[in-house]
Amino acid sequence: MTGPDATGGTIRVLVVEDDPVAADAHVLYVNRVPGFTAIGKAHSAAEAHRALERTPVDLLLLDLHLPDGHGLQLARSLRAAGHHTDVIAVTSARDLAVVREGVSLGVVQYVLKPFTFPTLRDRLVRYAEFRAAAGEAGGQDEVDRALATLRAPGPAALPKGLSSPTLERVTRTLRAAPEGLTAAAAAESVGISRITARRYLEHLVESGRAARSPQYGQVGRPELHYRWLTTV
């Protein structure tokens, strides 16, 4: 990909992810965004350190759970060694204390797993816009606009008839079922009707957070089976 950044070249990205399948997917995603090039991938903090010693990198796409330490430990050690590479954290961790710590270590964005390509593309484009800002700000408004480019837009409105509290309950129920579940099972667990549960489950499928498949082995029409997507 060949889109320019503020320095006139592409933004070089190192993917740091212990899951080989997810790492390959992240590399493909990065290379689909104009102006970004995945220069490699590392499956551990040690591999990331070695890659950064060999090749200049502008941005780390960093998983926080690595086999040889926490991703923020890697970010901290890089800062101590004089590396000023920016970081986009890609993680399933939802601890806001970790988010706050990450900000102090140069984490400019968080992308929660599982995610779709448009989600990552949006974060990368916003990062590129922020990175491209140059020169002296004319005032507070211009500084605010530059910082605002890093912020994702507000959450999209839910389809009519769906509520955030119920969606959160359905989401927790589905995530707690490693083998997946049916709309009927979700309805019983959450305390809503089967039809309502299916609407929420279908919303999760459409937003890329769940997958559906027919469940066979029963007499009559097979029932749809839903499972939480634990990777991209």
Sequence and secondary structure as in RCSB ss.txt:
>XXXX:A:sequence
MTGPDATGGTIRVLVVEDDPVAADAHVLYVNRVPGFTAIGKAHSAAEAHRALERTPVDLLLLDLHLPDGHGLQLA
RSLRAAGHHTDVIAVTSARDLAVVREGVSLGVVQYVLKPFTFPTLRDRLVRYAEFRAAAGEAGGQDEVDRALATL
RAPGPAALPKGLSSPTLERVTRTLRAAPEGLTAAAAAESVGISRITARRYLEHLVESGRAARSPQYGQVGRPELH
YRWLTTV
>XXXX:A:secstr
     TTSS EEEEEE SSHHHHHHHHHHHHTSTTEEEEEEESSHHHHHHHHHHS  SEEEEESEETTEEHHHHH
HHHHHTT   EEEEEES   HHHHHHHHHTTEEEEEESS  HHHHHHHHHHHHHHHH  S  SSHHHHHHHHHTT
S        TT  HHHHHHHHHHHHT TT EEHHHHHHHHTS HHHHHHHHHHHHHTTSEEEEEE SSSSS EEE
EEE    
